[in-house]
Amino acid sequence: MTTKEDRNELTLEDYKTLFEGLYPQLCELAYKYLNDLECSKDLVEEVFVNVWEDGIVFENENHTTSYFYKAVKNTCLNYLKNKTQTFK
C-alpha cells in the first residue's frame, strides 16, 4: 500500500471497475460475520469510500484484493465489538 504521491492514482473508472469486481464477494464475506445483508452492504461500501477518500493505491491486484478482504473483516469485527459493548 502506498499513497497517491508514490504511485499513479486510480481513475474513477478504474475504481468503479474494482468496486464492481470485489463488491459481491466482500458482501458475502461481511454477511458471514453479520448475518444482516443490508448492514453488510453498508459496511463494504464504507470500506470502499474510506479507501477512495484516503487516496490509497496499491502495488498490484493481489495487494488490492487482500487489502479489501482484511479491511472488510476488520470493519465487521469492529462493528460487532461496538454493538456488543452497546448492550453491556
PDB file of N, CA, C and O in Angstrom, chain B, residues numbered from 101:
ATOM      1  N   MET B 101       0.845  -1.175   0.000  1.00  0.00           N
ATOM      2  CA  MET B 101       0.000   0.000   0.000  1.00  0.00           C
ATOM      3  C   MET B 101       0.890   1.237   0.000  1.00  0.00           C
ATOM      4  O   MET B 101       1.868   1.312   0.743  1.00  0.00           O
ATOM      5  N   THR B 102       0.543   2.189  -0.830  1.00  0.00           N
ATOM      6  CA  THR B 102       1.286   3.434  -0.907  1.00  0.00           C
ATOM      7  C   THR B 102       0.308   4.588  -1.008  1.00  0.00           C
ATOM      8  O   THR B 102      -0.898   4.378  -1.133  1.00  0.00           O
ATOM      9  N   THR B 103       0.819   5.788  -0.956  1.00  0.00           N
ATOM     10  CA  THR B 103      -0.037   6.958  -1.077  1.00  0.00           C
ATOM     11  C   THR B 103      -0.050   7.445  -2.514  1.00  0.00           C
ATOM     12  O   THR B 103       0.696   6.951  -3.360  1.00  0.00           O
ATOM     13  N   LYS B 104      -0.905   8.416  -2.775  1.00  0.00           N
ATOM     14  CA  LYS B 104      -1.035   8.971  -4.128  1.00  0.00           C
ATOM     15  C   LYS B 104       0.287   9.501  -4.659  1.00  0.00           C
ATOM     16  O   LYS B 104       0.561   9.406  -5.856  1.00  0.00           O
ATOM     17  N   GLU B 105       1.103  10.055  -3.783  1.00  0.00           N
ATOM     18  CA  GLU B 105       2.338  10.670  -4.226  1.00  0.00           C
ATOM     19  C   GLU B 105       3.336   9.639  -4.760  1.00  0.00           C
ATOM     20  O   GLU B 105       4.172   9.964  -5.603  1.00  0.00           O
ATOM     21  N   ASP B 106       3.251   8.385  -4.265  1.00  0.00           N
ATOM     22  CA  ASP B 106       4.210   7.361  -4.650  1.00  0.00           C
ATOM     23  C   ASP B 106       3.853   6.669  -5.959  1.00  0.00           C
ATOM     24  O   ASP B 106       4.741   6.189  -6.664  1.00  0.00           O
ATOM     25  N   ARG B 107       2.581   6.612  -6.291  1.00  0.00           N
ATOM     26  CA  ARG B 107       2.122   5.865  -7.458  1.00  0.00           C
ATOM     27  C   ARG B 107       1.069   6.678  -8.201  1.00  0.00           C
ATOM     28  O   ARG B 107       0.568   7.687  -7.705  1.00  0.00           O
ATOM     29  N   ASN B 108       0.752   6.214  -9.392  1.00  0.00           N
ATOM     30  CA  ASN B 108      -0.337   6.842 -10.128  1.00  0.00           C
ATOM     31  C   ASN B 108      -1.653   6.537  -9.440  1.00  0.00           C
ATOM     32  O   ASN B 108      -1.919   5.399  -9.053  1.00  0.00           O
ATOM     33  N   GLU B 109      -2.452   7.540  -9.296  1.00  0.00           N
ATOM     34  CA  GLU B 109      -3.748   7.411  -8.646  1.00  0.00           C
ATOM     35  C   GLU B 109      -4.725   6.679  -9.573  1.00  0.00           C
ATOM     36  O   GLU B 109      -4.678   6.847 -10.792  1.00  0.00           O
ATOM     37  N   LEU B 110      -5.610   5.867  -8.986  1.00  0.00           N
ATOM     38  CA  LEU B 110      -6.646   5.208  -9.774  1.00  0.00           C
ATOM     39  C   LEU B 110      -7.616   6.247 -10.307  1.00  0.00           C
ATOM     40  O   LEU B 110      -7.979   7.193  -9.609  1.00  0.00           O
ATOM     41  N   THR B 111      -8.026   6.059 -11.542  1.00  0.00           N
ATOM     42  CA  THR B 111      -9.062   6.927 -12.086  1.00  0.00           C
ATOM     43  C   THR B 111     -10.407   6.482 -11.530  1.00  0.00           C
ATOM     44  O   THR B 111     -10.525   5.392 -10.972  1.00  0.00           O
ATOM     45  N   LEU B 112     -11.397   7.312 -11.681  1.00  0.00           N
ATOM     46  CA  LEU B 112     -12.737   6.964 -11.227  1.00  0.00           C
ATOM     47  C   LEU B 112     -13.228   5.709 -11.946  1.00  0.00           C
ATOM     48  O   LEU B 112     -13.894   4.869 -11.342  1.00  0.00           O
ATOM     49  N   GLU B 113     -12.906   5.580 -13.218  1.00  0.00           N
ATOM     50  CA  GLU B 113     -13.300   4.392 -13.985  1.00  0.00           C
ATOM     51  C   GLU B 113     -12.609   3.136 -13.463  1.00  0.00           C
ATOM     52  O   GLU B 113     -13.237   2.084 -13.341  1.00  0.00           O
ATOM     53  N   ASP B 114     -11.320   3.245 -13.154  1.00  0.00           N
ATOM     54  CA  ASP B 114     -10.588   2.110 -12.570  1.00  0.00           C
ATOM     55  C   ASP B 114     -11.213   1.702 -11.240  1.00  0.00           C
ATOM     56  O   ASP B 114     -11.388   0.519 -10.950  1.00  0.00           O
ATOM     57  N   TYR B 115     -11.536   2.697 -10.453  1.00  0.00           N
ATOM     58  CA  TYR B 115     -12.107   2.439  -9.130  1.00  0.00           C
ATOM     59  C   TYR B 115     -13.485   1.794  -9.252  1.00  0.00           C
ATOM     60  O   TYR B 115     -13.829   0.901  -8.477  1.00  0.00           O
ATOM     61  N   LYS B 116     -14.265   2.247 -10.221  1.00  0.00           N
ATOM     62  CA  LYS B 116     -15.591   1.664 -10.464  1.00  0.00           C
ATOM     63  C   LYS B 116     -15.458   0.197 -10.853  1.00  0.00           C
ATOM     64  O   LYS B 116     -16.227  -0.639 -10.380  1.00  0.00           O
ATOM     65  N   THR B 117     -14.506  -0.120 -11.697  1.00  0.00           N
ATOM     66  CA  THR B 117     -14.263  -1.500 -12.110  1.00  0.00           C
ATOM     67  C   THR B 117     -13.848  -2.356 -10.916  1.00  0.00           C
ATOM     68  O   THR B 117     -14.304  -3.490 -10.769  1.00  0.00           O
ATOM     69  N   LEU B 118     -12.991  -1.814 -10.075  1.00  0.00           N
ATOM     70  CA  LEU B 118     -12.567  -2.504  -8.864  1.00  0.00           C
ATOM     71  C   LEU B 118     -13.761  -2.775  -7.949  1.00  0.00           C
ATOM     72  O   LEU B 118     -13.919  -3.882  -7.434  1.00  0.00           O
ATOM     73  N   PHE B 119     -14.581  -1.774  -7.755  1.00  0.00           N
ATOM     74  CA  PHE B 119     -15.770  -1.910  -6.915  1.00  0.00           C
ATOM     75  C   PHE B 119     -16.693  -2.996  -7.457  1.00  0.00           C
ATOM     76  O   PHE B 119     -17.135  -3.869  -6.709  1.00  0.00           O
ATOM     77  N   GLU B 120     -16.982  -2.945  -8.746  1.00  0.00           N
ATOM     78  CA  GLU B 120     -17.895  -3.914  -9.353  1.00  0.00           C
ATOM     79  C   GLU B 120     -17.345  -5.339  -9.277  1.00  0.00           C
ATOM     80  O   GLU B 120     -18.115  -6.294  -9.179  1.00  0.00           O
ATOM     81  N   GLY B 121     -16.034  -5.488  -9.322  1.00  0.00           N
ATOM     82  CA  GLY B 121     -15.423  -6.809  -9.264  1.00  0.00           C
ATOM     83  C   GLY B 121     -15.385  -7.412  -7.874  1.00  0.00           C
ATOM     84  O   GLY B 121     -15.556  -8.620  -7.713  1.00  0.00           O
ATOM     85  N   LEU B 122     -15.161  -6.576  -6.866  1.00  0.00           N
ATOM     86  CA  LEU B 122     -14.990  -7.083  -5.500  1.00  0.00           C
ATOM     87  C   LEU B 122     -16.234  -6.990  -4.629  1.00  0.00           C
ATOM     88  O   LEU B 122     -16.373  -7.753  -3.673  1.00  0.00           O
ATOM     89  N   TYR B 123     -17.127  -6.084  -4.937  1.00  0.00           N
ATOM     90  CA  TYR B 123     -18.270  -5.810  -4.062  1.00  0.00           C
ATOM     91  C   TYR B 123     -19.098  -7.056  -3.716  1.00  0.00           C
ATOM     92  O   TYR B 123     -19.372  -7.274  -2.536  1.00  0.00           O
ATOM     93  N   PRO B 124     -19.506  -7.878  -4.683  1.00  0.00           N
ATOM     94  CA  PRO B 124     -20.332  -9.038  -4.321  1.00  0.00           C
ATOM     95  C   PRO B 124     -19.615 -10.008  -3.374  1.00  0.00           C
ATOM     96  O   PRO B 124     -20.217 -10.498  -2.418  1.00  0.00           O
ATOM     97  N   GLN B 125     -18.356 -10.280  -3.632  1.00  0.00           N
ATOM     98  CA  GLN B 125     -17.577 -11.191  -2.793  1.00  0.00           C
ATOM     99  C   GLN B 125     -17.408 -10.633  -1.385  1.00  0.00           C
ATOM    100  O   GLN B 125     -17.513 -11.365  -0.401  1.00  0.00           O
ATOM    101  N   LEU B 126     -17.148  -9.348  -1.301  1.00  0.00           N
ATOM    102  CA  LEU B 126     -16.945  -8.724   0.002  1.00  0.00           C
ATOM    103  C   LEU B 126     -18.242  -8.655   0.805  1.00  0.00           C
ATOM    104  O   LEU B 126     -18.226  -8.758   2.031  1.00  0.00           O
ATOM    105  N   CYS B 127     -19.358  -8.482   0.113  1.00  0.00           N
ATOM    106  CA  CYS B 127     -20.658  -8.517   0.802  1.00  0.00           C
ATOM    107  C   CYS B 127     -20.924  -9.902   1.379  1.00  0.00           C
ATOM    108  O   CYS B 127     -21.447 -10.026   2.487  1.00  0.00           O
ATOM    109  N   GLU B 128     -20.566 -10.936   0.635  1.00  0.00           N
ATOM    110  CA  GLU B 128     -20.715 -12.300   1.149  1.00  0.00           C
ATOM    111  C   GLU B 128     -19.851 -12.522   2.380  1.00  0.00           C
ATOM    112  O   GLU B 128     -20.295 -13.128   3.355  1.00  0.00           O
ATOM    113  N   LEU B 129     -18.626 -12.035   2.337  1.00  0.00           N
ATOM    114  CA  LEU B 129     -17.739 -12.152   3.494  1.00  0.00           C
ATOM    115  C   LEU B 129     -18.338 -11.437   4.701  1.00  0.00           C
ATOM    116  O   LEU B 129     -18.394 -11.999   5.795  1.00  0.00           O
ATOM    117  N   ALA B 130     -18.777 -10.222   4.505  1.00  0.00           N
ATOM    118  CA  ALA B 130     -19.356  -9.447   5.608  1.00  0.00           C
ATOM    119  C   ALA B 130     -20.605 -10.131   6.155  1.00  0.00           C
ATOM    120  O   ALA B 130     -20.830 -10.141   7.365  1.00  0.00           O
ATOM    121  N   TYR B 131     -21.403 -10.692   5.283  1.00  0.00           N
ATOM    122  CA  TYR B 131     -22.627 -11.367   5.707  1.00  0.00           C
ATOM    123  C   TYR B 131     -22.327 -12.564   6.602  1.00  0.00           C
ATOM    124  O   TYR B 131     -23.091 -12.854   7.522  1.00  0.00           O
ATOM    125  N   LYS B 132     -21.231 -13.254   6.344  1.00  0.00           N
ATOM    126  CA  LYS B 132     -20.838 -14.388   7.188  1.00  0.00           C
ATOM    127  C   LYS B 132     -20.575 -13.946   8.626  1.00  0.00           C
ATOM    128  O   LYS B 132     -20.787 -14.715   9.563  1.00  0.00           O
ATOM    129  N   TYR B 133     -20.121 -12.731   8.797  1.00  0.00           N
ATOM    130  CA  TYR B 133     -19.872 -12.205  10.141  1.00  0.00           C
ATOM    131  C   TYR B 133     -21.131 -11.599  10.762  1.00  0.00           C
ATOM    132  O   TYR B 133     -21.364 -11.740  11.962  1.00  0.00           O
ATOM    133  N   LEU B 134     -21.930 -10.934   9.955  1.00  0.00           N
ATOM    134  CA  LEU B 134     -23.002 -10.096  10.495  1.00  0.00           C
ATOM    135  C   LEU B 134     -24.402 -10.705  10.405  1.00  0.00           C
ATOM    136  O   LEU B 134     -25.285 -10.338  11.180  1.00  0.00           O
ATOM    137  N   ASN B 135     -24.610 -11.618   9.481  1.00  0.00           N
ATOM    138  CA  ASN B 135     -25.944 -12.196   9.246  1.00  0.00           C
ATOM    139  C   ASN B 135     -27.005 -11.126   9.006  1.00  0.00           C
ATOM    140  O   ASN B 135     -28.160 -11.284   9.401  1.00  0.00           O
ATOM    141  N   ASP B 136     -26.606 -10.053   8.365  1.00  0.00           N
ATOM    142  CA  ASP B 136     -27.513  -8.947   8.042  1.00  0.00           C
ATOM    143  C   ASP B 136     -27.049  -8.377   6.704  1.00  0.00           C
ATOM    144  O   ASP B 136     -26.010  -7.722   6.618  1.00  0.00           O
ATOM    145  N   LEU B 137     -27.839  -8.640   5.663  1.00  0.00           N
ATOM    146  CA  LEU B 137     -27.417  -8.271   4.315  1.00  0.00           C
ATOM    147  C   LEU B 137     -27.266  -6.765   4.137  1.00  0.00           C
ATOM    148  O   LEU B 137     -26.275  -6.310   3.566  1.00  0.00           O
ATOM    149  N   GLU B 138     -28.225  -5.991   4.614  1.00  0.00           N
ATOM    150  CA  GLU B 138     -28.157  -4.531   4.439  1.00  0.00           C
ATOM    151  C   GLU B 138     -26.975  -3.938   5.198  1.00  0.00           C
ATOM    152  O   GLU B 138     -26.285  -3.057   4.684  1.00  0.00           O
ATOM    153  N   CYS B 139     -26.744  -4.405   6.391  1.00  0.00           N
ATOM    154  CA  CYS B 139     -25.598  -3.926   7.170  1.00  0.00           C
ATOM    155  C   CYS B 139     -24.293  -4.324   6.476  1.00  0.00           C
ATOM    156  O   CYS B 139     -23.340  -3.546   6.443  1.00  0.00           O
ATOM    157  N   SER B 140     -24.256  -5.529   5.928  1.00  0.00           N
ATOM    158  CA  SER B 140     -23.065  -5.993   5.209  1.00  0.00           C
ATOM    159  C   SER B 140     -22.759  -5.087   4.032  1.00  0.00           C
ATOM    160  O   SER B 140     -21.615  -4.679   3.831  1.00  0.00           O
ATOM    161  N   LYS B 141     -23.782  -4.775   3.258  1.00  0.00           N
ATOM    162  CA  LYS B 141     -23.597  -3.886   2.109  1.00  0.00           C
ATOM    163  C   LYS B 141     -23.093  -2.513   2.549  1.00  0.00           C
ATOM    164  O   LYS B 141     -22.193  -1.949   1.927  1.00  0.00           O
ATOM    165  N   ASP B 142     -23.669  -1.985   3.613  1.00  0.00           N
ATOM    166  CA  ASP B 142     -23.262  -0.673   4.109  1.00  0.00           C
ATOM    167  C   ASP B 142     -21.798  -0.659   4.543  1.00  0.00           C
ATOM    168  O   ASP B 142     -21.061   0.279   4.236  1.00  0.00           O
ATOM    169  N   LEU B 143     -21.381  -1.705   5.259  1.00  0.00           N
ATOM    170  CA  LEU B 143     -20.004  -1.737   5.737  1.00  0.00           C
ATOM    171  C   LEU B 143     -19.006  -1.890   4.593  1.00  0.00           C
ATOM    172  O   LEU B 143     -17.929  -1.294   4.621  1.00  0.00           O
ATOM    173  N   VAL B 144     -19.361  -2.688   3.589  1.00  0.00           N
ATOM    174  CA  VAL B 144     -18.470  -2.848   2.427  1.00  0.00           C
ATOM    175  C   VAL B 144     -18.362  -1.517   1.680  1.00  0.00           C
ATOM    176  O   VAL B 144     -17.270  -1.118   1.275  1.00  0.00           O
ATOM    177  N   GLU B 145     -19.466  -0.846   1.503  1.00  0.00           N
ATOM    178  CA  GLU B 145     -19.434   0.462   0.841  1.00  0.00           C
ATOM    179  C   GLU B 145     -18.595   1.450   1.638  1.00  0.00           C
ATOM    180  O   GLU B 145     -17.865   2.256   1.061  1.00  0.00           O
ATOM    181  N   GLU B 146     -18.695   1.393   2.950  1.00  0.00           N
ATOM    182  CA  GLU B 146     -17.905   2.273   3.815  1.00  0.00           C
ATOM    183  C   GLU B 146     -16.412   2.042   3.606  1.00  0.00           C
ATOM    184  O   GLU B 146     -15.634   2.994   3.559  1.00  0.00           O
ATOM    185  N   VAL B 147     -16.016   0.787   3.480  1.00  0.00           N
ATOM    186  CA  VAL B 147     -14.600   0.475   3.240  1.00  0.00           C
ATOM    187  C   VAL B 147     -14.146   1.075   1.910  1.00  0.00           C
ATOM    188  O   VAL B 147     -13.075   1.679   1.839  1.00  0.00           O
ATOM    189  N   PHE B 148     -14.940   0.917   0.871  1.00  0.00           N
ATOM    190  CA  PHE B 148     -14.581   1.480  -0.440  1.00  0.00           C
ATOM    191  C   PHE B 148     -14.486   3.005  -0.369  1.00  0.00           C
ATOM    192  O   PHE B 148     -13.563   3.595  -0.931  1.00  0.00           O
ATOM    193  N   VAL B 149     -15.414   3.633   0.303  1.00  0.00           N
ATOM    194  CA  VAL B 149     -15.387   5.099   0.425  1.00  0.00           C
ATOM    195  C   VAL B 149     -14.132   5.543   1.165  1.00  0.00           C
ATOM    196  O   VAL B 149     -13.475   6.502   0.760  1.00  0.00           O
ATOM    197  N   ASN B 150     -13.799   4.849   2.244  1.00  0.00           N
ATOM    198  CA  ASN B 150     -12.608   5.212   3.012  1.00  0.00           C
ATOM    199  C   ASN B 150     -11.335   5.082   2.178  1.00  0.00           C
ATOM    200  O   ASN B 150     -10.452   5.937   2.250  1.00  0.00           O
ATOM    201  N   VAL B 151     -11.244   4.022   1.393  1.00  0.00           N
ATOM    202  CA  VAL B 151     -10.062   3.845   0.536  1.00  0.00           C
ATOM    203  C   VAL B 151      -9.982   4.974  -0.487  1.00  0.00           C
ATOM    204  O   VAL B 151      -8.910   5.530  -0.726  1.00  0.00           O
ATOM    205  N   TRP B 152     -11.118   5.309  -1.087  1.00  0.00           N
ATOM    206  CA  TRP B 152     -11.144   6.387  -2.084  1.00  0.00           C
ATOM    207  C   TRP B 152     -10.762   7.726  -1.447  1.00  0.00           C
ATOM    208  O   TRP B 152      -9.927   8.458  -1.978  1.00  0.00           O
ATOM    209  N   GLU B 153     -11.378   8.036  -0.310  1.00  0.00           N
ATOM    210  CA  GLU B 153     -11.126   9.325   0.345  1.00  0.00           C
ATOM    211  C   GLU B 153      -9.704   9.439   0.872  1.00  0.00           C
ATOM    212  O   GLU B 153      -9.129  10.528   0.882  1.00  0.00           O
ATOM    213  N   ASP B 154      -9.131   8.315   1.313  1.00  0.00           N
ATOM    214  CA  ASP B 154      -7.761   8.334   1.830  1.00  0.00           C
ATOM    215  C   ASP B 154      -6.714   8.308   0.724  1.00  0.00           C
ATOM    216  O   ASP B 154      -5.522   8.481   0.979  1.00  0.00           O
ATOM    217  N   GLY B 155      -7.172   8.090  -0.509  1.00  0.00           N
ATOM    218  CA  GLY B 155      -6.246   8.085  -1.639  1.00  0.00           C
ATOM    219  C   GLY B 155      -5.287   6.916  -1.647  1.00  0.00           C
ATOM    220  O   GLY B 155      -4.165   7.030  -2.139  1.00  0.00           O
ATOM    221  N   ILE B 156      -5.725   5.788  -1.104  1.00  0.00           N
ATOM    222  CA  ILE B 156      -4.871   4.611  -1.061  1.00  0.00           C
ATOM    223  C   ILE B 156      -4.797   3.990  -2.449  1.00  0.00           C
ATOM    224  O   ILE B 156      -5.814   3.786  -3.113  1.00  0.00           O
ATOM    225  N   VAL B 157      -3.579   3.695  -2.869  1.00  0.00           N
ATOM    226  CA  VAL B 157      -3.370   2.983  -4.124  1.00  0.00           C
ATOM    227  C   VAL B 157      -2.525   1.754  -3.822  1.00  0.00           C
ATOM    228  O   VAL B 157      -1.887   1.675  -2.772  1.00  0.00           O
ATOM    229  N   PHE B 158      -2.521   0.817  -4.724  1.00  0.00           N
ATOM    230  CA  PHE B 158      -1.921  -0.479  -4.451  1.00  0.00           C
ATOM    231  C   PHE B 158      -0.866  -0.829  -5.484  1.00  0.00           C
ATOM    232  O   PHE B 158      -0.892  -0.357  -6.621  1.00  0.00           O
ATOM    233  N   GLU B 159       0.067  -1.676  -5.051  1.00  0.00           N
ATOM    234  CA  GLU B 159       1.163  -2.073  -5.928  1.00  0.00           C
ATOM    235  C   GLU B 159       0.689  -2.977  -7.058  1.00  0.00           C
ATOM    236  O   GLU B 159       1.143  -2.856  -8.196  1.00  0.00           O
ATOM    237  N   ASN B 160      -0.226  -3.884  -6.733  1.00  0.00           N
ATOM    238  CA  ASN B 160      -0.734  -4.798  -7.755  1.00  0.00           C
ATOM    239  C   ASN B 160      -2.099  -5.330  -7.327  1.00  0.00           C
ATOM    240  O   ASN B 160      -2.592  -5.004  -6.247  1.00  0.00           O
ATOM    241  N   GLU B 161      -2.698  -6.143  -8.175  1.00  0.00           N
ATOM    242  CA  GLU B 161      -4.056  -6.637  -7.926  1.00  0.00           C
ATOM    243  C   GLU B 161      -4.138  -7.517  -6.688  1.00  0.00           C
ATOM    244  O   GLU B 161      -5.136  -7.471  -5.968  1.00  0.00           O
ATOM    245  N   ASN B 162      -3.109  -8.315  -6.425  1.00  0.00           N
ATOM    246  CA  ASN B 162      -3.122  -9.170  -5.230  1.00  0.00           C
ATOM    247  C   ASN B 162      -3.151  -8.347  -3.953  1.00  0.00           C
ATOM    248  O   ASN B 162      -3.881  -8.678  -3.019  1.00  0.00           O
ATOM    249  N   HIS B 163      -2.374  -7.288  -3.903  1.00  0.00           N
ATOM    250  CA  HIS B 163      -2.383  -6.415  -2.725  1.00  0.00           C
ATOM    251  C   HIS B 163      -3.751  -5.769  -2.554  1.00  0.00           C
ATOM    252  O   HIS B 163      -4.240  -5.623  -1.434  1.00  0.00           O
ATOM    253  N   THR B 164      -4.357  -5.388  -3.655  1.00  0.00           N
ATOM    254  CA  THR B 164      -5.661  -4.739  -3.624  1.00  0.00           C
ATOM    255  C   THR B 164      -6.705  -5.673  -3.029  1.00  0.00           C
ATOM    256  O   THR B 164      -7.426  -5.298  -2.104  1.00  0.00           O
ATOM    257  N   THR B 165      -6.786  -6.875  -3.554  1.00  0.00           N
ATOM    258  CA  THR B 165      -7.775  -7.844  -3.078  1.00  0.00           C
ATOM    259  C   THR B 165      -7.546  -8.174  -1.612  1.00  0.00           C
ATOM    260  O   THR B 165      -8.490  -8.185  -0.822  1.00  0.00           O
ATOM    261  N   SER B 166      -6.314  -8.441  -1.248  1.00  0.00           N
ATOM    262  CA  SER B 166      -6.001  -8.760   0.151  1.00  0.00           C
ATOM    263  C   SER B 166      -6.371  -7.616   1.078  1.00  0.00           C
ATOM    264  O   SER B 166      -6.949  -7.829   2.144  1.00  0.00           O
ATOM    265  N   TYR B 167      -6.038  -6.411   0.670  1.00  0.00           N
ATOM    266  CA  TYR B 167      -6.345  -5.246   1.494  1.00  0.00           C
ATOM    267  C   TYR B 167      -7.844  -5.128   1.741  1.00  0.00           C
ATOM    268  O   TYR B 167      -8.272  -4.928   2.878  1.00  0.00           O
ATOM    269  N   PHE B 168      -8.639  -5.248   0.690  1.00  0.00           N
ATOM    270  CA  PHE B 168     -10.087  -5.105   0.843  1.00  0.00           C
ATOM    271  C   PHE B 168     -10.675  -6.215   1.708  1.00  0.00           C
ATOM    272  O   PHE B 168     -11.545  -5.949   2.537  1.00  0.00           O
ATOM    273  N   TYR B 169     -10.221  -7.440   1.533  1.00  0.00           N
ATOM    274  CA  TYR B 169     -10.727  -8.530   2.371  1.00  0.00           C
ATOM    275  C   TYR B 169     -10.403  -8.284   3.843  1.00  0.00           C
ATOM    276  O   TYR B 169     -11.263  -8.460   4.706  1.00  0.00           O
ATOM    277  N   LYS B 170      -9.178  -7.882   4.128  1.00  0.00           N
ATOM    278  CA  LYS B 170      -8.788  -7.606   5.514  1.00  0.00           C
ATOM    279  C   LYS B 170      -9.551  -6.414   6.076  1.00  0.00           C
ATOM    280  O   LYS B 170      -9.983  -6.434   7.228  1.00  0.00           O
ATOM    281  N   ALA B 171      -9.716  -5.386   5.268  1.00  0.00           N
ATOM    282  CA  ALA B 171     -10.422  -4.190   5.724  1.00  0.00           C
ATOM    283  C   ALA B 171     -11.885  -4.502   6.035  1.00  0.00           C
ATOM    284  O   ALA B 171     -12.422  -4.022   7.033  1.00  0.00           O
ATOM    285  N   VAL B 172     -12.528  -5.298   5.191  1.00  0.00           N
ATOM    286  CA  VAL B 172     -13.928  -5.661   5.437  1.00  0.00           C
ATOM    287  C   VAL B 172     -14.023  -6.531   6.684  1.00  0.00           C
ATOM    288  O   VAL B 172     -14.901  -6.320   7.520  1.00  0.00           O
ATOM    289  N   LYS B 173     -13.142  -7.491   6.813  1.00  0.00           N
ATOM    290  CA  LYS B 173     -13.148  -8.346   8.005  1.00  0.00           C
ATOM    291  C   LYS B 173     -12.983  -7.504   9.264  1.00  0.00           C
ATOM    292  O   LYS B 173     -13.748  -7.655  10.217  1.00  0.00           O
ATOM    293  N   ASN B 174     -11.998  -6.625   9.273  1.00  0.00           N
ATOM    294  CA  ASN B 174     -11.754  -5.793  10.452  1.00  0.00           C
ATOM    295  C   ASN B 174     -12.913  -4.836  10.728  1.00  0.00           C
ATOM    296  O   ASN B 174     -13.249  -4.589  11.886  1.00  0.00           O
ATOM    297  N   THR B 175     -13.516  -4.305   9.691  1.00  0.00           N
ATOM    298  CA  THR B 175     -14.663  -3.419   9.865  1.00  0.00           C
ATOM    299  C   THR B 175     -15.827  -4.182  10.483  1.00  0.00           C
ATOM    300  O   THR B 175     -16.519  -3.658  11.356  1.00  0.00           O
ATOM    301  N   CYS B 176     -16.046  -5.406  10.038  1.00  0.00           N
ATOM    302  CA  CYS B 176     -17.118  -6.240  10.604  1.00  0.00           C
ATOM    303  C   CYS B 176     -16.843  -6.557  12.074  1.00  0.00           C
ATOM    304  O   CYS B 176     -17.733  -6.460  12.919  1.00  0.00           O
ATOM    305  N   LEU B 177     -15.605  -6.935  12.363  1.00  0.00           N
ATOM    306  CA  LEU B 177     -15.265  -7.253  13.752  1.00  0.00           C
ATOM    307  C   LEU B 177     -15.406  -6.034  14.656  1.00  0.00           C
ATOM    308  O   LEU B 177     -15.882  -6.149  15.785  1.00  0.00           O
ATOM    309  N   ASN B 178     -14.997  -4.882  14.170  1.00  0.00           N
ATOM    310  CA  ASN B 178     -15.165  -3.650  14.952  1.00  0.00           C
ATOM    311  C   ASN B 178     -16.641  -3.327  15.166  1.00  0.00           C
ATOM    312  O   ASN B 178     -17.045  -2.901  16.249  1.00  0.00           O
ATOM    313  N   TYR B 179     -17.428  -3.532  14.137  1.00  0.00           N
ATOM    314  CA  TYR B 179     -18.874  -3.294  14.238  1.00  0.00           C
ATOM    315  C   TYR B 179     -19.481  -4.206  15.299  1.00  0.00           C
ATOM    316  O   TYR B 179     -20.253  -3.756  16.146  1.00  0.00           O
ATOM    317  N   LEU B 180     -19.129  -5.485  15.248  1.00  0.00           N
ATOM    318  CA  LEU B 180     -19.664  -6.432  16.230  1.00  0.00           C
ATOM    319  C   LEU B 180     -19.182  -6.106  17.645  1.00  0.00           C
ATOM    320  O   LEU B 180     -19.944  -6.216  18.606  1.00  0.00           O
ATOM    321  N   LYS B 181     -17.942  -5.713  17.766  1.00  0.00           N
ATOM    322  CA  LYS B 181     -17.395  -5.339  19.062  1.00  0.00           C
ATOM    323  C   LYS B 181     -18.139  -4.138  19.646  1.00  0.00           C
ATOM    324  O   LYS B 181     -18.509  -4.138  20.820  1.00  0.00           O
ATOM    325  N   ASN B 182     -18.352  -3.121  18.819  1.00  0.00           N
ATOM    326  CA  ASN B 182     -19.062  -1.929  19.272  1.00  0.00           C
ATOM    327  C   ASN B 182     -20.523  -2.233  19.573  1.00  0.00           C
ATOM    328  O   ASN B 182     -21.091  -1.684  20.516  1.00  0.00           O
ATOM    329  N   LYS B 183     -21.122  -3.092  18.789  1.00  0.00           N
ATOM    330  CA  LYS B 183     -22.514  -3.473  19.005  1.00  0.00           C
ATOM    331  C   LYS B 183     -22.644  -4.224  20.338  1.00  0.00           C
ATOM    332  O   LYS B 183     -23.596  -3.995  21.085  1.00  0.00           O
ATOM    333  N   THR B 184     -21.705  -5.107  20.635  1.00  0.00           N
ATOM    334  CA  THR B 184     -21.721  -5.871  21.879  1.00  0.00           C
ATOM    335  C   THR B 184     -21.512  -4.946  23.085  1.00  0.00           C
ATOM    336  O   THR B 184     -22.163  -5.111  24.117  1.00  0.00           O
ATOM    337  N   GLN B 185     -20.609  -3.981  22.952  1.00  0.00           N
ATOM    338  CA  GLN B 185     -20.339  -3.055  24.054  1.00  0.00           C
ATOM    339  C   GLN B 185     -21.541  -2.165  24.338  1.00  0.00           C
ATOM    340  O   GLN B 185     -21.738  -1.736  25.475  1.00  0.00           O
ATOM    341  N   THR B 186     -22.338  -1.886  23.329  1.00  0.00           N
ATOM    342  CA  THR B 186     -23.513  -1.056  23.500  1.00  0.00           C
ATOM    343  C   THR B 186     -24.547  -1.740  24.395  1.00  0.00           C
ATOM    344  O   THR B 186     -25.262  -1.080  25.149  1.00  0.00           O
ATOM    345  N   PHE B 187     -24.616  -3.067  24.304  1.00  0.00           N
ATOM    346  CA  PHE B 187     -25.604  -3.812  25.062  1.00  0.00           C
ATOM    347  C   PHE B 187     -25.155  -4.153  26.470  1.00  0.00           C
ATOM    348  O   PHE B 187     -25.951  -4.694  27.238  1.00  0.00           O
ATOM    349  N   LYS B 188     -23.944  -3.870  26.838  1.00  0.00           N
ATOM    350  CA  LYS B 188     -23.449  -4.201  28.194  1.00  0.00           C
ATOM    351  C   LYS B 188     -23.880  -3.156  29.193  1.00  0.00           C
ATOM    352  O   LYS B 188     -23.559  -3.265  30.377  1.00  0.00           O
TER     353      LYS B 188
END
